[in-house]
Amino acid sequence: MTSPENPFEASASALGYLYQLRVALQRCVELSRGGIEWSVAIEATDDVQALIGSHTELTQLKKRADNVRLTDLSSDLWKTIRVWSHAVTEGHIDLAETSLYLITTAELPDGSAGFLLQPKASGHRDEQAAEALIVQARQSSKSTTLAKAFEAFDALGAQRRAELISRVEVIGDAPGMDSIREDLLGYASLAVERRYAESFLQRLEGWFFERASVQMSFPGSDPVTGAEFDELFNDLRNQIGEHNLPIDADIAALTAAAPAAADAADKVFVHQLRLIDVGAERIGYAVRDWVRAFTQRSRWANENLLRAGEIGAYERRLVEEWQSRFAEMREDLGDEATEEEMKREAKLIYRWVDREARLRIRTGCEEVFVVKGSYQMLADELQVGWHPDFSARLAALLEPAGAADGRA
């Protein structure tokens, strides 16, 4: 529970969680460039754990406010040392096969231990000097808050302590969440056209965040693997482009019980189906397809994934596919057909929509609910219908009360 003294505690925690996920996703993207023989886990041995072949990367993440400095007695530094010291003492990690990273948004003061443990490329790395500063800070401090961290560090002994520090790399002034996302967006623009990059990244993040949440909720569950990430990445890339449109899993899972279907009982397309005695179960499936198609098409439009006039052109093709069949049905029935005969033939037209009509909005978009649901949307607008006299029948059925006899 958020304390009265710090109303922003929960928000800070949520931001830290989001930062952790973004960093983990960024690492997946980086690793994917070199192949698929890797895995990434969150909240396993460390905040982010990566396994590349036989080599392990353990990363501690510290997101802090601006103008914070990582000094030799910073709690972030010593909490990290405590975690890694315990892991070494208890045999959870093999230092010979492990790299340790402390990534912090804090500043690294010149000459501090963190400053001297930056990657070699920085030109400032000096492991022996950094160890001496850490030992000096430990010996000079009387902090009770850091006592357990000091004890864990002392328990290593001189040799393993030196080995531990040699495996540590500190990265200060690390990019914030917005910068990391900009980096990910740049990578997405290499996978798909730049105009589709945002939609691509939204779906990649959505999948990864959900996957990570499951992993964190069930300790010991499988990490994200390179093969899994590669498959998802390629699938998204194939969905978003000139010849395809993405089908979102949350939309594909919608049912006739979804909130959007609550008022479907009074929809024109439902009246159309009742007019030819379609059963309640099949009407439920029609509502489901309508909900999915309406929601997916709306999302495509909101994300600017559709070309100008594309929906109109698609609906024209659907109507024309229906027109010839509908005209043939009316021609075969003639003017003397009974109601039973009309309903029987109308059900055949609807069966064609339900089982055979598969005209795609784009060549790569094969999802059936797009076609079937779009026909329900057209039926709702009376642009298509099933009963030979659907226009007249529904005009009477849906006419406002009093309109027939001229009353206001």
N, C-alpha and C positions, 0 to 999 in steps of 0.2 A: 504493500500500500504506500502511496506517495505521502511523505511526511509533510505536516503543515509548514515546517521550516524551509522545505525545498520543493515547491510545487512543480519544478521542472525535472525532477529526478526521473520520473517515468519516461518523459520525452527524451532525455539524454540517453537512457538505456535503450530505447527504441532506435535512436539514431546510431548508437554504437552497434546494435545488431544489424542494421541496414548496411553500415560501413563494412562490417565483417563479411556480409554476403557479397557486396560489390567487389571487395578485394579478392574473395575466393573465386568469383566468376571471372575476374580479370586474369587470375592465375590460370584458370582453365583455358581461357582464350590463348594466353601465351604458350602454354604447353601444347595446345592443339596444333600449333604451327610446326612443331617438330615431330609429330606422329601421334599414335594412339596408345603407346605403352606407358600409361600413367594413370593415376587416380588422385582424387582430391576429396578429403573428408573435412567436415566442420565440427568443432567441439568434440574431437576424438581424443588424441593425445594432447592436442593444442588447439588454439583458436582455428587455425587452418593447417591441415596436414596434407602434404603432397608426397606421393610415392612415384618416383621416376625410375623404372627398372628396379635396381636394388638400393637406390639411394633415397633417403627420406629428407624432406624439408618440413621443419616445424616453425610456425610463425605465430608470434604474439603480436596482437594489434592494440594500440593505445591511441584512441581518438580524444584529443584534448582541445580546449578552447584556444583561441589565438593568444600569442604572447606568453605561452607556457614554455618553460625550459626543462630539459631532462638533465638534471644535475647528478652528481655521483651519489647523492643520498635520496634521489627521487623514489617515491614509492613504486612508480611504474617500473623502474629499473630493477629494484630489489624484489618486487613480486614476481617479475619474470625470472630472475636468477633463482628464486625459491622453487618455482615450478620446474625449471630445467634441472636444478640440483637434485630434487627429489626423484625425478625421472631417471637420472643417471644412477643414483644410489640404489634405487629399487630395480635397476636393470631393464627399465622400459624402453630405453633408447641405447643404441650403439653409436657412440660419438664418431667412430671411424667411418660410419656410413650415414652420418646425419649432419645437415646444415641447420643452424638455428638463426632465425631472423626476428629481430624486434623492430617492428614498423610503427613509428609514432608520428603524429602530426605536430609534436612539440619541437622546439628548436634545440639543437645540440650546441651548447656553449663551446667555444674554442678551447682546446686543451682538456676537455672533460673526457671521462672514460668512454661515453657514448660517441663523442667526436672521434676518438682514436680507434673505435671499433667499426667505423664505416667501411664499406667495401674497398678493396684494393684500388679500384679505379678512381677513388676520390683523391688518392695521393696522401692521405692523412693516417692511414692504418698503422698502428703500432701496438701489437698485442701485449707485449711485455709492459709497456708504460701504462696501458689501460688496466692490466691486472694489478699493477702496483697502486694505482689510484683507487681501485675498488677495494683492495685490502686495507689501504689507509683509511678510506671512508668507513669501512666496517669497524676498524679498531678505534676510531675517534668518536664514533657515535654511541650515545647512550639511549637511543630511541627504543621504547618498548613496543612501538607499533611494528618496527622492522625486526624485532627479536627473532621471530621464527624464520625469517628469511636469512638472517645471519647464521642461525644454527644449521640450516640446511646447507649453506655455503661452506661453513667450517667442516661439516661432516664429509666433504669431498676429499679432503687432504690436498696437499700441494700439487701433486702430479695431475690428478684428475681435474683439479681446479684450473690449472693452466690449459689442460686439454679442452675443457669446456669453453673457456674464454676464446681459445683459438678457433672454435667452430661458430662463434657468435658474430653476426653482422647487424649493425644498428643502422637503420635508415630513418633519418630525421626529416622534418619539414615535409612529410609524406603528403601526396596529393589528397585533397578532401573528396567527399562523395561526388560532388558535381564534376570535378576534374576527372575522376575515374570514369564517370559515365560518359563524359565527352570522349575519352580515349576509347571506350567500348563502342560509342556511336561511330567513331572514325573507322574502327575495325568492321562494324556492320556495313558501312558504306563500301567496303571492299568486297563484301559478300553479295550484296544486292545493289541495285541502282540507288544513288544517294537519296532520291525522293522516297524510297521505301525503307531507308535505314532505321528510322524511328519505329516503324511498325515491326520491323524485324527484331530490333533490340527489346521492345516491349514484350514480345513473345518469348524471346530467349531468357530475359530476366524472370518473367512469370514462371516459366518451366523450372528454372534453376532455383528460384526462391521456394517454390513448392517442394521441389526435390530436397532441398537443404532442410526445410522445416520438418519433413518426415524423418530425415536422418538425425536431426537433433532431438526429435520426440522419442525416437526409439534407439537408444545407445546400442552400438554394435551392428547396426544395419549397414548395408553395403554403401561404400563411397561412390561418388560419381566417377565413372571410368572414362578413359579416353575414347574407347569404342562407343560407349553410350552417348557421350557428348558429340562425337563426330556424326553419329547417325541422326541425332536431333538437329544438329546444325545444318546438315545437308538437306534434311527434310524441310526445315524452315526456308532454306534458300530456294528449294524447288517450288515451295508454295507461293512465295512472294516474288512476282516478276511479271514480265510481259505476257506470259501464256498461262498464268495461274493466279489464284487468289487463296489466301490462307483460310483454313477451316479451323476455328478455335475450339479446343477441347471442352471448355466450359459451355459453349453454345451447343456443341454436338451432343452434350449430355442433358440438355433441357428436355423436360417431359411435358405432357399435357397438364401436369399439376403445377407447372411453373407459375409464378405470380403474373407474368404477362398474359397467361391464358385465362385468367380469372373471369374476364368478361366475354369470353369466346362464344358462350351459349347464344348470344344475340347477334353474332356476326353474320353477315350475309352469306358467306361461304358455308356456314353451318346450316343455314336455312336451305341452301342449294342441295346439300346432301340429304337433309330430311325430306325434301321434296321428292326424292327418288327412293326413299325408304332404305337408305344406308344405315346399318346398325350402329349402336352407340359405341361399340369398341372401335370400329373403323373411323367413326367421327373423331374419337379420341386420338387416333393416329394422325388424322388430318390436322387437328389442332396442334399437335406436337410439331408436325412439319411446318405449319404456318408460323409458330412461335420461333422455331429455329431459323427459318429463312428470313423472317422479318428482322430478327435480332442480328443475324450475321450480315445481312445487307446494310443495316443501319451502321454497324461497326465499320464495314468497308467504306461507307460514305463518310463517316466521321473522321476516318484516318486518311482520307483522300487517296484511297487505293484504286478507286474507280475512275475510268476515263470519262470525259465529258460526254453525256448522252449514252453511256454504255448500258445502263439499266433500261432506258427506253428502247434501245435497239434490241436488247435481249427479250424484253416483254413482247415486242412486235413479232419476233421470231416464234415465240411460244404461242401467241394468238394465231398466227398463220398456220402453225402445225395443227392447231385445234380446229381451225375453220373448215378445212377440207373434210375432216372426219365428221364434224358436226353437220355440215351440209349434206354429206352422203347419207348420214343417218336419217335426216328429215326427208330426203328424197325417197329413200327406201320405205319409210313409214307411210308416206302419202297423207292425204287429208282425212282419211277415215280411220286412222289408227285408234285403238282403244287406249285407255289410260294405262292398262297393264302392259300393253305392247310398248308404249312410249317409255315407261319406267324400265322395262327390260333392256331396251336399246340404249337408254341413257346410262344404265349401269355399265354397259360395255364400253362406252366412251370414258366413263370415270375409271374403269379398270385399266384402260390404256394409259391414262395419266398415272395411275398407281403402280403399274407394273412395267410399262414399256417406254414412256416418254422420258428421254434422257438427254435432251438438248442442253449442252453445256454453255455456261456464260463465257468461259474461256476453255480452250482445249485441254488444259491440264487440271481443271477443277471438276473432279468426278463425283463429288458428294451428292448423293441422291436427294437429300432433303432440300437442296437449293432449287432443283427443278420442281419437285412436288409441292414444296411450300410456296414457290412463286406462282404456281397455278392456283393455289388456294387464295393468294393475294389478288390475283386477277379475277377469280370467281367472286371475291368480296366486293370488287368494283364493278361486277356484272359485265366485264369484258369477255369472259368465257362462262359457259354453263354446261349443264349435263342434260336436264330435261328439255325436250324439244321446244317447250313454251316457257322456258325459265324466265325470260324477261317479263312477260305479261303476268305470270303467276306471282313472281316476287314483287312486282310493282304493286299488285293488289295486297299482298301480304304485308309489305313494309310501308304502305301508304299511311301517313299520319292520320290519326283519328279525326273524322269530320271532313277530310279533304274530298272524299268521294261525292258528298252531297252539297259541296260548296260552303260548308260551315268553316269559320275561321279557326 
